[in-house]
Amino acid sequence: MCALSAPGSLALDADGRARPVAEYADAGAELTDGLAEAVEYCPVEALALHSARGGYRIAPAE
């Protein structure tokens, strides 16, 4: 369900796990609401989203 929530940002790997399509957003692109929602939606906090600048946690909220 995580990957389906943000298909432009997440894809399923061979093991069926959601993985980022790219390690970082292109040219400093802004975070999409869809990606943050997908991370929040994933069960048991399977995904976490961190800032590339500063490394602080964006989602899921602590």
Helices and strands as residue ranges (DSSP letters): H 2-5, E 10-12, E 18-20, G 26-28, H 33-41, G 43-45, E 49-50, E 57-59
